[in-house]
Each structure stands twice: as structure tokens, then as C-alpha cells.
Amino acid sequence: MERKTYYISLADGNISQVKSAASWNYQIQATDEEITQLRELFDQNYSSDWQSFWRSHIPYVEYHFDRPNDGYDNGLQQVFKMLYELGDEETKAHIKNQGLLEDRFE
């Protein structure tokens, strides 16, 4: 499968092949299947984020017992893992230097 260059904006879950399309954080090389998988991770996190938003309006459910929040955190770790694996050297260095996947580098 042919790999193409993609630009990823983590804040809004945007995946683009156009460098100037929007502000982007990470550059990766990925196949169509890998981009589909990354899009699914972004979609799952979007859903978990909304569930956490609604949970936040229920004061008796404490943050550390919040399954949607745990789901969002786990999904974000999967996104960073995928970005690290597919990323260029600058992307890998940024993820490593920021400690976004601590367990991977210990």
C-alpha cells in the first residue's frame, strides 16, 4: 500500500493532505487503511468527550469514577501511539520530549 503525507490537527481531529489547509501539529506518512483507523480513533474520542461533558453536569459523580473520561484518555493514548509510529522525526521527537507516551520510552 502506498503511503501518503498527512497533516494532523489534534485539537479538532482534522486530517488533511494539504499542508496549509489548517493549523496542524503533526506530520505523518500513512496508508489509506491507517488513516481510516486514525479517523475512527478521533471519532471515538469525540463521542467520549461528549459523554464526559454530560457527566460533568452530574455533581455526585466524581471525576475519578468517570468512565467516559477514562475512555477519552485511553483513546488519546492510542492516537499518540499511532502518531508516533507513523510520524516523521519531528513528530516522534515532539511526542517523546513532551512525555505523551511515557511508558513507551522507559
N, C-alpha and C positions, 0 to 999 in steps of 0.2 A: 504494500500500500504506500502511496506517495504521501510524504509529509509536507505540510504547508506551514507558513509562518502565520501565527495568530497573535493578537494583542488583547490582553485581558485586563478588564477593569473590575477589580474585586468588589468595590463598593456597590455597584449596581448590577453585577453579574453579567457584564457585557463582554461578548466575544466577537472580535472583528478581525478581518484580514486587511483592513485599511488602517495604516498607522496613525493617520491624522483624524480618524473618524470621531474620536472622543479621547478624553484623557485616559491613559492606560497605565497600569502598574507593572505588568509582567509580559514578557515576550516568550512564546513557546513555539516548538515545532511539533505538529501533531497530525495524525491521520483523521479522516472523517469519523471513524468509529470512536477515537479518543475524544474528539470534540463533542460528539453525541453524549458520551459518558460524562464529560465535564459539564455540559448543559444540564443533564439530569441531576448532578450534584447541586448546581446552582438553584435549580427548581425546587429540590427537596429542602434546601436551606431557606428559600423564600417562604415555603409553606410552614416550616418550623418557626421562622421569625414571626409570622402572623399568629401562630398558636401561642407563642410567648407573649406577644402583645396583648392578646385577650386574657391570658393568665395573669398578667400584671395588674389587671383590674379587679382581681380577687385577692383582697388583702390577707386572708388567712392562709393562703398557700405560700409557703416560704420559698425563696429563690433556690435554695439548695435541694428542694424537693420538686423541682420544675423539670419534668421530662422533656417538654418541647425545647427548653433551653439546652438541656443536655444533648438533644438531637441536633440542634443548631451547632453547638460546639464540636461535636463529633463530625458533622458534615463539613465544617470549616477545616478541620484537620485533614479530612480526605481531599478537599480541594487543594490545600497547601502541599500535600504529598504528591498529588498529581502534577501540580505546577512545578514542583521541584524536579520530578522525574522528566518532564517534558521541556523544562525551561532552558534558556541559554545560560551562559556562565554568569551573567549579571543577575539574572533571576535566581539562580541557585545561591549565589553569594549573598544576595539580599535576604532570602529566606533563612539561610544558615546564620547570618550575622544578627538578625532580629530574633533568633531563637524561636521561630514559629513552628519548628518541628524538633524540639529539644531531644526527644527520645531517639531520634534518628542519628544524632551526632555524638552520642555519649559512648 
